[in-house]
Amino acid sequence: MKKTLLALTALTLSASSALADNYVGGSIGSGLTVHYQSDLSAGSAIRYGLNLSALGFNFSQLSVGGGVDYLNSFSAGSANLGGLNPYYGFGLDAGVALGGVTGVSVYPHV
């Protein structure tokens, strides 16, 4: 697990520094998330994400989903916040769950 986390971190950092306007990132929590972000301008971006979650006792449910987000930068045109560039925006996600509960979901978020 530790090696996987370090490998994902290294991949994210190398991909982010190698591309000027495109970024690949991810996170590990209750599931695995990978996203691709493309800057549309100095203050806006679009992000595509893929989520995989194993939930429930003994991982009795598998959920696969994806989403598209439109983002605006809080600090566009101003000094960054210690290397951080926070975004706000809106998007649409969709997912499929299999296992203990089977279903399809589509939901907007802010």
N, CA, C and O atoms as a GROMACS GRO file, in nm:
protein
  440
    1MET      N    1   0.082  -0.119   0.000
    1MET     CA    2   0.000   0.000   0.000
    1MET      C    3   0.087   0.125   0.000
    1MET      O    4   0.061   0.221  -0.073
    2LYS      N    5   0.190   0.123   0.084
    2LYS     CA    6   0.279   0.240   0.092
    2LYS      C    7   0.350   0.262  -0.041
    2LYS      O    8   0.365   0.376  -0.086
    3LYS      N    9   0.395   0.154  -0.105
    3LYS     CA   10   0.462   0.167  -0.234
    3LYS      C   11   0.367   0.221  -0.341
    3LYS      O   12   0.406   0.300  -0.426
    4THR      N   13   0.241   0.176  -0.336
    4THR     CA   14   0.142   0.224  -0.432
    4THR      C   15   0.118   0.373  -0.416
    4THR      O   16   0.111   0.447  -0.514
    5LEU      N   17   0.106   0.418  -0.290
    5LEU     CA   18   0.086   0.559  -0.263
    5LEU      C   19   0.204   0.642  -0.311
    5LEU      O   20   0.186   0.748  -0.370
    6LEU      N   21   0.325   0.595  -0.284
    6LEU     CA   22   0.444   0.667  -0.330
    6LEU      C   23   0.452   0.670  -0.482
    6LEU      O   24   0.491   0.772  -0.540
    7ALA      N   25   0.416   0.560  -0.547
    7ALA     CA   26   0.419   0.557  -0.694
    7ALA      C   27   0.317   0.654  -0.753
    7ALA      O   28   0.347   0.723  -0.850
    8LEU      N   29   0.195   0.659  -0.695
    8LEU     CA   30   0.094   0.753  -0.744
    8LEU      C   31   0.137   0.897  -0.722
    8LEU      O   32   0.113   0.983  -0.807
    9THR      N   33   0.200   0.924  -0.608
    9THR     CA   34   0.250   1.059  -0.582
    9THR      C   35   0.357   1.098  -0.682
    9THR      O   36   0.355   1.209  -0.735
   10ALA      N   37   0.451   1.008  -0.707
   10ALA     CA   38   0.557   1.036  -0.804
   10ALA      C   39   0.500   1.057  -0.943
   10ALA      O   40   0.545   1.146  -1.016
   11LEU      N   41   0.402   0.974  -0.982
   11LEU     CA   42   0.339   0.988  -1.114
   11LEU      C   43   0.268   1.123  -1.125
   11LEU      O   44   0.278   1.190  -1.228
   12THR      N   45   0.197   1.162  -1.021
   12THR     CA   46   0.126   1.290  -1.023
   12THR      C   47   0.221   1.406  -1.034
   12THR      O   48   0.199   1.497  -1.114
   13LEU      N   49   0.328   1.404  -0.955
   13LEU     CA   50   0.424   1.514  -0.959
   13LEU      C   51   0.497   1.522  -1.092
   13LEU      O   52   0.517   1.631  -1.144
   14SER      N   53   0.535   1.407  -1.147
   14SER     CA   54   0.607   1.410  -1.275
   14SER      C   55   0.514   1.452  -1.388
   14SER      O   56   0.556   1.526  -1.477
   15ALA      N   57   0.390   1.407  -1.387
   15ALA     CA   58   0.297   1.446  -1.492
   15ALA      C   59   0.261   1.593  -1.483
   15ALA      O   60   0.248   1.660  -1.585
   16SER      N   61   0.245   1.644  -1.361
   16SER     CA   62   0.210   1.785  -1.344
   16SER      C   63   0.322   1.877  -1.387
   16SER      O   64   0.296   1.982  -1.445
   17SER      N   65   0.445   1.840  -1.359
   17SER     CA   66   0.556   1.927  -1.396
   17SER      C   67   0.594   1.915  -1.543
   17SER      O   68   0.651   2.007  -1.600
   18ALA      N   69   0.562   1.801  -1.604
   18ALA     CA   70   0.599   1.780  -1.744
   18ALA      C   71   0.504   1.852  -1.839
   18ALA      O   72   0.543   1.888  -1.950
   19LEU      N   73   0.381   1.872  -1.798
   19LEU     CA   74   0.281   1.932  -1.885
   19LEU      C   75   0.247   2.072  -1.836
   19LEU      O   76   0.222   2.091  -1.717
   20ALA      N   77   0.246   2.168  -1.924
   20ALA     CA   78   0.222   2.306  -1.884
   20ALA      C   79   0.075   2.333  -1.854
   20ALA      O   80   0.044   2.400  -1.756
   21ASP      N   81  -0.015   2.282  -1.935
   21ASP     CA   82  -0.156   2.314  -1.921
   21ASP      C   83  -0.244   2.194  -1.890
   21ASP      O   84  -0.366   2.207  -1.884
   22ASN      N   85  -0.185   2.078  -1.870
   22ASN     CA   86  -0.260   1.956  -1.842
   22ASN      C   87  -0.201   1.889  -1.719
   22ASN      O   88  -0.079   1.888  -1.700
   23TYR      N   89  -0.288   1.833  -1.635
   23TYR     CA   90  -0.243   1.773  -1.512
   23TYR      C   91  -0.310   1.638  -1.492
   23TYR      O   92  -0.427   1.621  -1.527
   24VAL      N   93  -0.237   1.544  -1.435
   24VAL     CA   94  -0.291   1.415  -1.396
   24VAL      C   95  -0.274   1.406  -1.246
   24VAL      O   96  -0.166   1.435  -1.194
   25GLY      N   97  -0.378   1.364  -1.176
   25GLY     CA   98  -0.370   1.354  -1.032
   25GLY      C   99  -0.456   1.240  -0.983
   25GLY      O  100  -0.520   1.171  -1.062
   26GLY      N  101  -0.457   1.221  -0.855
   26GLY     CA  102  -0.537   1.115  -0.797
   26GLY      C  103  -0.538   1.123  -0.647
   26GLY      O  104  -0.470   1.204  -0.586
   27SER      N  105  -0.617   1.036  -0.588
   27SER     CA  106  -0.624   1.027  -0.443
   27SER      C  107  -0.664   0.886  -0.403
   27SER      O  108  -0.726   0.812  -0.480
   28ILE      N  109  -0.627   0.852  -0.281
   28ILE     CA  110  -0.665   0.724  -0.224
   28ILE      C  111  -0.734   0.754  -0.092
   28ILE      O  112  -0.677   0.821  -0.006
   29GLY      N  113  -0.854   0.705  -0.076
   29GLY     CA  114  -0.930   0.722   0.048
   29GLY      C  115  -1.014   0.598   0.066
   29GLY      O  116  -0.961   0.488   0.082
   30SER      N  117  -1.146   0.613   0.063
   30SER     CA  118  -1.234   0.496   0.067
   30SER      C  119  -1.235   0.426  -0.069
   30SER      O  120  -1.294   0.319  -0.085
   31GLY      N  121  -1.170   0.486  -0.165
   31GLY     CA  122  -1.158   0.429  -0.298
   31GLY      C  123  -1.038   0.488  -0.369
   31GLY      O  124  -0.953   0.551  -0.306
   32LEU      N  125  -1.031   0.469  -0.496
   32LEU     CA  126  -0.922   0.519  -0.579
   32LEU      C  127  -0.980   0.616  -0.680
   32LEU      O  128  -1.078   0.584  -0.748
   33THR      N  129  -0.922   0.735  -0.690
   33THR     CA  130  -0.967   0.836  -0.785
   33THR      C  131  -0.850   0.881  -0.870
   33THR      O  132  -0.742   0.908  -0.819
   34VAL      N  133  -0.872   0.888  -1.000
   34VAL     CA  134  -0.774   0.940  -1.093
   34VAL      C  135  -0.844   1.050  -1.172
   34VAL      O  136  -0.957   1.032  -1.218
   35HIS      N  137  -0.776   1.165  -1.190
   35HIS     CA  138  -0.836   1.271  -1.269
   35HIS      C  139  -0.736   1.332  -1.365
   35HIS      O  140  -0.615   1.330  -1.343
   36TYR      N  141  -0.790   1.388  -1.472
   36TYR     CA  142  -0.713   1.459  -1.574
   36TYR      C  143  -0.771   1.599  -1.582
   36TYR      O  144  -0.892   1.616  -1.603
   37GLN      N  145  -0.686   1.700  -1.566
   37GLN     CA  146  -0.732   1.839  -1.569
   37GLN      C  147  -0.661   1.913  -1.680
   37GLN      O  148  -0.540   1.901  -1.698
   38SER      N  149  -0.738   1.989  -1.756
   38SER     CA  150  -0.685   2.067  -1.866
   38SER      C  151  -0.724   2.213  -1.846
   38SER      O  152  -0.842   2.245  -1.833
   39ASP      N  153  -0.624   2.301  -1.844
   39ASP     CA  154  -0.651   2.444  -1.828
   39ASP      C  155  -0.710   2.500  -1.957
   39ASP      O  156  -0.656   2.480  -2.065
   40LEU      N  157  -0.823   2.570  -1.943
   40LEU     CA  158  -0.886   2.635  -2.057
   40LEU      C  159  -0.832   2.776  -2.077
   40LEU      O  160  -0.820   2.824  -2.189
   41SER      N  161  -0.798   2.841  -1.964
   41SER     CA  162  -0.738   2.974  -1.966
   41SER      C  163  -0.657   2.988  -1.837
   41SER      O  164  -0.641   2.890  -1.764
   42ALA      N  165  -0.606   3.106  -1.811
   42ALA     CA  166  -0.527   3.127  -1.689
   42ALA      C  167  -0.611   3.110  -1.563
   42ALA      O  168  -0.556   3.082  -1.456
   43GLY      N  169  -0.743   3.125  -1.573
   43GLY     CA  170  -0.827   3.117  -1.455
   43GLY      C  171  -0.933   3.010  -1.456
   43GLY      O  172  -1.014   3.004  -1.363
   44SER      N  173  -0.936   2.923  -1.558
   44SER     CA  174  -1.039   2.820  -1.562
   44SER      C  175  -0.982   2.689  -1.614
   44SER      O  176  -0.880   2.687  -1.683
   45ALA      N  177  -1.049   2.580  -1.580
   45ALA     CA  178  -1.003   2.447  -1.621
   45ALA      C  179  -1.123   2.353  -1.629
   45ALA      O  180  -1.230   2.382  -1.577
   46ILE      N  181  -1.102   2.241  -1.697
   46ILE     CA  182  -1.200   2.133  -1.699
   46ILE      C  183  -1.131   2.008  -1.648
   46ILE      O  184  -1.016   1.981  -1.684
   47ARG      N  185  -1.201   1.933  -1.565
   47ARG     CA  186  -1.143   1.813  -1.504
   47ARG      C  187  -1.233   1.693  -1.530
   47ARG      O  188  -1.354   1.700  -1.511
   48TYR      N  189  -1.171   1.582  -1.574
   48TYR     CA  190  -1.240   1.455  -1.596
   48TYR      C  191  -1.189   1.358  -1.490
   48TYR      O  192  -1.068   1.349  -1.468
   49GLY      N  193  -1.280   1.287  -1.426
   49GLY     CA  194  -1.238   1.196  -1.319
   49GLY      C  195  -1.296   1.057  -1.334
   49GLY      O  196  -1.401   1.039  -1.395
   50LEU      N  197  -1.225   0.959  -1.277
   50LEU     CA  198  -1.269   0.821  -1.273
   50LEU      C  199  -1.254   0.773  -1.129
   50LEU      O  200  -1.147   0.787  -1.070
   51ASN      N  201  -1.360   0.715  -1.073
   51ASN     CA  202  -1.361   0.673  -0.934
   51ASN      C  203  -1.390   0.524  -0.925
   51ASN      O  204  -1.473   0.471  -0.998
   52LEU      N  205  -1.320   0.456  -0.835
   52LEU     CA  206  -1.343   0.315  -0.806
   52LEU      C  207  -1.347   0.300  -0.655
   52LEU      O  208  -1.250   0.333  -0.587
   53SER      N  209  -1.459   0.251  -0.603
   53SER     CA  210  -1.475   0.236  -0.459
   53SER      C  211  -1.522   0.096  -0.426
   53SER      O  212  -1.610   0.042  -0.493
   54ALA      N  213  -1.464   0.037  -0.324
   54ALA     CA  214  -1.510  -0.090  -0.268
   54ALA      C  215  -1.562  -0.059  -0.129
   54ALA      O  216  -1.485  -0.020  -0.041
   55LEU      N  217  -1.691  -0.075  -0.109
   55LEU     CA  218  -1.756  -0.032   0.014
   55LEU      C  219  -1.819  -0.148   0.089
   55LEU      O  220  -1.838  -0.256   0.033
   56GLY      N  221  -1.850  -0.126   0.214
   56GLY     CA  222  -1.921  -0.224   0.295
   56GLY      C  223  -1.828  -0.320   0.364
   56GLY      O  224  -1.709  -0.328   0.333
   57PHE      N  225  -1.884  -0.394   0.456
   57PHE     CA  226  -1.807  -0.494   0.531
   57PHE      C  227  -1.757  -0.601   0.435
   57PHE      O  228  -1.834  -0.656   0.358
   58ASN      N  229  -1.629  -0.629   0.439
   58ASN     CA  230  -1.564  -0.724   0.348
   58ASN      C  231  -1.581  -0.684   0.202
   58ASN      O  232  -1.586  -0.770   0.113
   59PHE      N  233  -1.592  -0.553   0.177
   59PHE     CA  234  -1.602  -0.501   0.041
   59PHE      C  235  -1.717  -0.565  -0.036
   59PHE      O  236  -1.698  -0.616  -0.146
   60SER      N  237  -1.837  -0.564   0.023
   60SER     CA  238  -1.952  -0.630  -0.036
   60SER      C  239  -2.013  -0.551  -0.152
   60SER      O  240  -2.105  -0.599  -0.218
   61GLN      N  241  -1.962  -0.432  -0.177
   61GLN     CA  242  -2.018  -0.351  -0.286
   61GLN      C  243  -1.905  -0.284  -0.364
   61GLN      O  244  -1.810  -0.233  -0.305
   62LEU      N  245  -1.918  -0.283  -0.494
   62LEU     CA  246  -1.822  -0.219  -0.583
   62LEU      C  247  -1.893  -0.106  -0.656
   62LEU      O  248  -2.002  -0.125  -0.709
   63SER      N  249  -1.831   0.010  -0.658
   63SER     CA  250  -1.890   0.126  -0.724
   63SER      C  251  -1.789   0.185  -0.821
   63SER      O  252  -1.674   0.209  -0.785
   64VAL      N  253  -1.832   0.208  -0.944
   64VAL     CA  254  -1.748   0.269  -1.047
   64VAL      C  255  -1.820   0.394  -1.096
   64VAL      O  256  -1.940   0.391  -1.125
   65GLY      N  257  -1.747   0.503  -1.105
   65GLY     CA  258  -1.811   0.627  -1.148
   65GLY      C  259  -1.714   0.719  -1.220
   65GLY      O  260  -1.594   0.694  -1.225
   66GLY      N  261  -1.768   0.824  -1.273
   66GLY     CA  262  -1.687   0.924  -1.341
   66GLY      C  263  -1.755   1.058  -1.333
   66GLY      O  264  -1.873   1.068  -1.299
   67GLY      N  265  -1.680   1.162  -1.365
   67GLY     CA  266  -1.738   1.294  -1.359
   67GLY      C  267  -1.664   1.394  -1.445
   67GLY      O  268  -1.550   1.372  -1.486
   68VAL      N  269  -1.733   1.504  -1.471
   68VAL     CA  270  -1.676   1.616  -1.545
   68VAL      C  271  -1.704   1.741  -1.463
   68VAL      O  272  -1.817   1.764  -1.421
   69ASP      N  273  -1.600   1.823  -1.442
   69ASP     CA  274  -1.613   1.945  -1.362
   69ASP      C  275  -1.558   2.064  -1.439
   69ASP      O  276  -1.455   2.053  -1.506
   70TYR      N  277  -1.627   2.177  -1.430
   70TYR     CA  278  -1.576   2.304  -1.481
   70TYR      C  279  -1.529   2.383  -1.360
   70TYR      O  280  -1.605   2.402  -1.265
   71LEU      N  281  -1.404   2.429  -1.361
   71LEU     CA  282  -1.343   2.493  -1.246
   71LEU      C  283  -1.294   2.634  -1.278
   71LEU      O  284  -1.250   2.661  -1.389
   72ASN      N  285  -1.304   2.722  -1.180
   72ASN     CA  286  -1.247   2.857  -1.186
   72ASN      C  287  -1.148   2.871  -1.072
   72ASN      O  288  -1.168   2.816  -0.964
   73SER      N  289  -1.042   2.945  -1.096
   73SER     CA  290  -0.938   2.963  -0.996
   73SER      C  291  -0.970   3.081  -0.905
   73SER      O  292  -1.009   3.188  -0.953
   74PHE      N  293  -0.952   3.062  -0.773
   74PHE     CA  294  -0.966   3.173  -0.678
   74PHE      C  295  -0.856   3.276  -0.696
   74PHE      O  296  -0.878   3.395  -0.678
   75SER      N  297  -0.736   3.228  -0.733
   75SER     CA  298  -0.619   3.317  -0.735
   75SER      C  299  -0.572   3.352  -0.875
   75SER      O  300  -0.455   3.385  -0.894
   76ALA      N  301  -0.660   3.345  -0.974
   76ALA     CA  302  -0.620   3.380  -1.110
   76ALA      C  303  -0.579   3.527  -1.116
   76ALA      O  304  -0.654   3.615  -1.075
   77GLY      N  305  -0.462   3.552  -1.166
   77GLY     CA  306  -0.414   3.688  -1.182
   77GLY      C  307  -0.358   3.750  -1.055
   77GLY      O  308  -0.319   3.866  -1.056
   78SER      N  309  -0.354   3.674  -0.947
   78SER     CA  310  -0.297   3.726  -0.823
   78SER      C  311  -0.192   3.629  -0.772
   78SER      O  312  -0.170   3.522  -0.830
   79ALA      N  313  -0.127   3.666  -0.664
   79ALA     CA  314  -0.023   3.579  -0.607
   79ALA      C  315  -0.086   3.449  -0.560
   79ALA      O  316  -0.196   3.447  -0.507
   80ASN      N  317  -0.013   3.339  -0.581
   80ASN     CA  318  -0.068   3.211  -0.537
   80ASN      C  319  -0.058   3.198  -0.385
   80ASN      O  320   0.009   3.279  -0.320
   81LEU      N  321  -0.121   3.100  -0.330
   81LEU     CA  322  -0.129   3.082  -0.186
   81LEU      C  323  -0.027   2.978  -0.140
   81LEU      O  324  -0.063   2.866  -0.105
   82GLY      N  325   0.099   3.016  -0.140
   82GLY     CA  326   0.203   2.924  -0.096
   82GLY      C  327   0.217   2.803  -0.186
   82GLY      O  328   0.247   2.694  -0.137
   83GLY      N  329   0.198   2.820  -0.314
   83GLY     CA  330   0.208   2.708  -0.408
   83GLY      C  331   0.076   2.639  -0.436
   83GLY      O  332   0.068   2.554  -0.524
   84LEU      N  333  -0.028   2.674  -0.362
   84LEU     CA  334  -0.160   2.615  -0.384
   84LEU      C  335  -0.241   2.703  -0.476
   84LEU      O  336  -0.230   2.825  -0.474
   85ASN      N  337  -0.322   2.640  -0.558
   85ASN     CA  338  -0.408   2.712  -0.650
   85ASN      C  339  -0.550   2.658  -0.634
   85ASN      O  340  -0.590   2.569  -0.710
   86PRO      N  341  -0.627   2.709  -0.536
   86PRO     CA  342  -0.761   2.655  -0.513
   86PRO      C  343  -0.859   2.689  -0.625
   86PRO      O  344  -0.849   2.795  -0.688
   87TYR      N  345  -0.952   2.598  -0.648
   87TYR     CA  346  -1.054   2.613  -0.751
   87TYR      C  347  -1.193   2.604  -0.690
   87TYR      O  348  -1.209   2.546  -0.582
   88TYR      N  349  -1.292   2.659  -0.757
   88TYR     CA  350  -1.432   2.637  -0.727
   88TYR      C  351  -1.501   2.610  -0.858
   88TYR      O  352  -1.450   2.649  -0.964
   89GLY      N  353  -1.616   2.545  -0.855
   89GLY     CA  354  -1.684   2.517  -0.981
   89GLY      C  355  -1.804   2.428  -0.963
   89GLY      O  356  -1.859   2.416  -0.853
   90PHE      N  357  -1.845   2.364  -1.072
   90PHE     CA  358  -1.960   2.276  -1.072
   90PHE      C  359  -1.932   2.159  -1.166
   90PHE      O  360  -1.844   2.166  -1.251
   91GLY      N  361  -2.010   2.052  -1.149
   91GLY     CA  362  -1.987   1.937  -1.234
   91GLY      C  363  -2.103   1.840  -1.232
   91GLY      O  364  -2.204   1.864  -1.166
   92LEU      N  365  -2.086   1.732  -1.304
   92LEU     CA  366  -2.185   1.626  -1.313
   92LEU      C  367  -2.113   1.493  -1.300
   92LEU      O  368  -2.016   1.468  -1.371
   93ASP      N  369  -2.160   1.408  -1.208
   93ASP     CA  370  -2.103   1.275  -1.187
   93ASP      C  371  -2.206   1.169  -1.220
   93ASP      O  372  -2.327   1.194  -1.214
   94ALA      N  373  -2.159   1.051  -1.254
   94ALA     CA  374  -2.244   0.936  -1.279
   94ALA      C  375  -2.172   0.812  -1.225
   94ALA      O  376  -2.049   0.807  -1.226
   95GLY      N  377  -2.248   0.714  -1.179
   95GLY     CA  378  -2.187   0.595  -1.125
   95GLY      C  379  -2.277   0.474  -1.134
   95GLY      O  380  -2.398   0.485  -1.155
   96VAL      N  381  -2.215   0.357  -1.119
   96VAL     CA  382  -2.285   0.230  -1.118
   96VAL      C  383  -2.237   0.154  -0.996
   96VAL      O  384  -2.116   0.145  -0.972
   97ALA      N  385  -2.329   0.101  -0.918
   97ALA     CA  386  -2.295   0.023  -0.799
   97ALA      C  387  -2.342  -0.120  -0.818
   97ALA      O  388  -2.453  -0.145  -0.867
   98LEU      N  389  -2.258  -0.215  -0.780
   98LEU     CA  390  -2.289  -0.357  -0.790
   98LEU      C  391  -2.259  -0.423  -0.656
   98LEU      O  392  -2.163  -0.385  -0.589
   99GLY      N  393  -2.339  -0.519  -0.617
   99GLY     CA  394  -2.314  -0.589  -0.492
   99GLY      C  395  -2.437  -0.591  -0.406
   99GLY      O  396  -2.546  -0.626  -0.452
  100GLY      N  397  -2.421  -0.552  -0.276
  100GLY     CA  398  -2.532  -0.550  -0.181
  100GLY      C  399  -2.648  -0.466  -0.231
  100GLY      O  400  -2.763  -0.504  -0.214
  101VAL      N  401  -2.619  -0.354  -0.290
  101VAL     CA  402  -2.718  -0.266  -0.352
  101VAL      C  403  -2.672  -0.242  -0.495
  101VAL      O  404  -2.557  -0.203  -0.518
  102THR      N  405  -2.760  -0.263  -0.590
  102THR     CA  406  -2.726  -0.242  -0.731
  102THR      C  407  -2.806  -0.123  -0.781
  102THR      O  408  -2.927  -0.114  -0.758
  103GLY      N  409  -2.737  -0.032  -0.850
  103GLY     CA  410  -2.807   0.085  -0.901
  103GLY      C  411  -2.720   0.173  -0.986
  103GLY      O  412  -2.600   0.152  -0.999
  104VAL      N  413  -2.784   0.273  -1.044
  104VAL     CA  414  -2.717   0.374  -1.127
  104VAL      C  415  -2.749   0.510  -1.068
  104VAL      O  416  -2.861   0.535  -1.025
  105SER      N  417  -2.650   0.598  -1.067
  105SER     CA  418  -2.673   0.732  -1.014
  105SER      C  419  -2.614   0.836  -1.108
  105SER      O  420  -2.510   0.814  -1.170
  106VAL      N  421  -2.682   0.950  -1.116
  106VAL     CA  422  -2.633   1.068  -1.186
  106VAL      C  423  -2.667   1.186  -1.098
  106VAL      O  424  -2.782   1.202  -1.058
  107TYR      N  425  -2.567   1.269  -1.068
  107TYR     CA  426  -2.594   1.380  -0.979
  107TYR      C  427  -2.501   1.499  -1.008
  107TYR      O  428  -2.383   1.481  -1.037
  108PRO      N  429  -2.557   1.618  -0.999
  108PRO     CA  430  -2.475   1.740  -1.013
  108PRO      C  431  -2.411   1.775  -0.879
  108PRO      O  432  -2.459   1.732  -0.774
  109HIS      N  433  -2.304   1.850  -0.880
  109HIS     CA  434  -2.242   1.898  -0.757
  109HIS      C  435  -2.178   2.034  -0.780
  109HIS      O  436  -2.148   2.074  -0.892
  110VAL      N  437  -2.158   2.104  -0.668
  110VAL     CA  438  -2.099   2.237  -0.671
  110VAL      C  439  -1.970   2.234  -0.594
  110VAL      O  440  -1.902   2.336  -0.583
   0.00000   0.00000   0.00000
